[in-house]
């Protein structure tokens, strides 16, 4: 064999090894460990979050502490309280989704099957389970391309849910998608609605069976004995870790939809800590609003059995 041939073979082997390493790194299975290579690259970190006035009026101490968190990590959140239908947002910036986008992929796959009058195939059900229960990246990549990659997914989401507010990552980089917590909560309100179980039964069930090492974040709000529906995402980035947690939890007997998204975290554990602190403070806001609403009702409605005098009506 000639020297040129040997060099050519060696070069091809080296290129093959580099491509294999890159593929393994980009789509490595998700596990809870700061030592694991990043899932996918993130978008640039947005500016500091600011509280909206109605939220500050309801729970000023909680809002102050949320903004203190924002000094340590860029954080935004959105909450929909099922007891009143009220929402509140802290921040409106976009964040990288990392594995959170798997909810969008399964939701769209489920909606398209129902729209055709079909059920998910066995292969689709298997991939959906893997994406939501174990956050499997290979299943996400298969689904990403099966749904038409970025153009097909964005068109499909728009048809199914109107403007979904998510920009899907291109070229197979599904985790490079970006969205806001408010848009995440809007989608969760559609797909986690018990009345929509006919279409999203698998999604709703799978999100209650997430592996224990991925049940962190917004689940700290959940009542004991309940089954939170949660999806987390994380990715290492040169500017810091992107970490998020979103889903549906029962708080004092009533469901709450919540999404907390962060970036610029020094490591995964720091991001989880920030999210859980933010979720607890969001819970304080929810409870403060509920208490204020109950007090307003008590003030407006006299106690049962009380005599309320009625002024006489003047005759014309």
N, C-alpha and C positions, 0 to 999 in steps of 0.2 A: 504493500500500500504506500503511495507517495506521501511526501510531507504535506502537500496541499490538501490531499484527501483527509489526512489525519486532523489537520487544523479545522477543516470544514465539519467533520464529525464532532470534534470537541466543541466547536461553536454552537452547533445545533443542540447538543446535550445541555450546554450552559444556558441557552435561551429557554429550553424546555423547563429546566429547574427553576429559573427565575419566574416564568409564567405560573408554574404550579404554586410557588410560594406566595405570589401575589393573590392568586385566586383563593388560597386557603385563608390568608389574612383578611381579605375583604369580606368573606362570607363565613367566618368561623362561627360555630354555635355559640349562643349567648349563655354566659354563666355569670354569677355574681362574684366577680373578683377583679380588683383594680389591676391585677397583673396580666389579664387577658388582653390580647391585641384589640385595637379599636374595631368595632363592627364596620363602620363606614365613616367617611369624612363628614364634618358638620359645616353648616354655614357660619358666617361671621357673627360674633356675639352682638346683639342689639343693645340699646342704651338702657339705663336704669328705669325701673318701673315706678310709676306714680299712682297713688290711690285716687279713686273717684270720690267726689264729695259725699254722695249718699252713703257710701260704705263707711267713710270716716265718721259721719254723724251717728251711725248705728253702733260702732265699736271702735272708738278712737284709739284706745290702747292697743288693740289687736293690729290696727292699721299701722300705728307707729312702729310696732315690733316687726311687722312685715317689711316695712321700709328699712329697718335696721338690717334685716336679712339681705336686702338688696345691696347693702354696702359690702357684703361678703361674697355674694354670688348674684349674678343677673337672674332674677326670678319673676315669673308672671303666672297668674292663675285665673281660672274662671270657675264659677260655682252656680249651679241651678238647684234651688231648694224645692223638693217635691211637695212640701207642705203648703207652700204659697205660690209656687211658680215664679218666684222672684229670682233674679240673677244678679250677680255682681262680678266685676272683672277688676283685676289689678294688672295693668299693663295690656298692651295690644300689639306687642312686637312679635315677630316671627322667630321660631326656633327650629332647629333640625329635629326631625321626628325620630331618627334611629328606628328601632323596632316597633314603635307606636304605629307606624304606617301599616303594619300587618292587620290591624283592625279594619282599615280602609279596604285592603285587598280582600279580606274575607267578606266584609259587608257587600262589596260590589259583586263578588262572585255569587253570593247568596241572592242578591237582588236580581241579577241577570237570569239565574235559574228560575226564580219565581216568575219573572216577567215572561219567560218563555213557556211557563206552565210546567216546568220540569223540576226535578230534584237534583241536588248535587250528586255527581258521580262518586263512586267509591274512592277514586283517586283524589278528587277534589275534597271530599270529606277528610281523608287522611291528611292532606296538606293543610287544610284549615285547622284541624286538631293540633298538628305539629307547630304551626305558626303561633297559635294562641296559648297552648298549654306549656310548650317548651321553648317557644320563640325560635323555632328552627329557621335558619337562614336559607338553606337549600330549597325548602318548600316555598319560601317567599320569592326566591328568584324564579322558580318554575311558574308560580302564579303571576308574577310580574309580567313575564313574557307571554303567558297564555292569555292575559287580559289585554294585550296589545302594547305593552311597555308604556312609556310616559304618555304619548298621544291618546292611546286607547283607554288608559285608566282615567285620564282627566276628562275625556269625553263621556266615559261611562259614569263617572261620579256626578258630572253635571246633569246627565239625563236622569239619574236615579234620585239625586238630592238637591238639585238646583246648583247654585254656586257653592262648592264645598270648601272653598278657601284654602286649599292645599295645592302646593306646587310639587308635582311628583319628580323625583330625581331621574336623570336621563342616563341612558347607556347601561342599564342594569343596576345602577346605584340607587335602589329603592330607598335605602336609609338616608339618602341625601335629600329626601323630600323635606319641605318646610311648611309650617302652619302656625296658627295661634291657639292658645288654650281655649279661647271662646269658640273657635270653629270646631275644635275637638269636642267640646261639650254639646254643641249643636248636633253633630253627627251622632254622638252617644245617645242623645235624646230620641233619635229615630230608631237606632238599632237595638238599644237596650230597653225599649218600651215593652212591657209585658204584653200589650195588645198586638205587638208585631212579632210575637213568637212563632207564628206560622212561617214567616220568612227567615227569621234569624234565630231559630231554636238552637242550632248548633253553636253559633257564636255566643249566645247568651249563656249556654251551659258551659262551654269551654272556658270562658273567662272567669268562672267560679272555680275551675280546677287547675289553675296555674300552679306550676311546681313551687314548693315552699320557698326556694331561694330567690324567686322572682315575685313574691307577694309583699313587696315593701312599698313604701310611699304613702299613697292616699288611704291605704287600708288601716292606718293608725286611727282613723276616724270611726271605723265600723263598730257598731254595737257587738258585744260579746254574743256568740252563738249564731251570728248571721254569716252569710256567704258573700263576701265582696266580689264584685266583678271588676277585674283589674288588668291592665296591660302596661308594662313598663318598657322603657327604651333607654339605652345608654351608648355612648360612643366617645372614645378618646380623641381629642383634637389638640393641635399645637397651642391653641389659646386656652385650653382647659377642657374638662370633661363636660359633655352634654348629657344631662340625665333628666328623665321625665317619668311621670306616673299619672295614669288617668283611669277613670272608671266610675262605677256606681256603688255607693256604700249606704248602709242604713244608719242614720244618726238619730238616736232617741226615738226609734220606731218609725222614722220616715225616710224615704230614699233621698239621696243627694247625689247629683252628678258633679264630678269635679275633675279638673285637669290642672296639674302643676308642671311647668316646664322651666328648666334652668340650664345655664351654661356657665363657662368660666370656672368650673369647680376644679380644685387641685387634684382630686381623684374621685373615683366612683363613690366611695363611702361618704365623702364630704357632700356630694350631690344628694345622696339619699337622705342624709341628715337635714340638709336644707329643705328638701321636699316635705319631709315629715314634720318639721317645725312649721312650715308654711301651711300644711294641711291642718294641723292642730289650731293654728290661728284662724284659718278659714272657718273651722268648726265653731270657734268663739263668735265669729260674726254671724253665722247661721243661727246659733242659739240666742244671741242678742236680738236679732231681728224677730225671731219667733216670740221672745219674751215681750218685746215692744208691741207686736201685733196683738198678743193676748191681753196686755194691759190696756190697749186702745179699745178692745172689745168690752172689757169689764167696765171701762169708763163710759162707753156709749150705751151699754145695756144695763138698766137698773137691776139689782138683785131680785129674784123671784119673791113675790109676796109683798113687795114694797108698794105703797100707795103714791102714785104720781099725780098731783093735782092738775086738772085741766082748766085753763083760764076760761071764763065765760065768753060765749060768742055774742058779740053786739048785734042787736037787731037793727035792720035798716029801716 
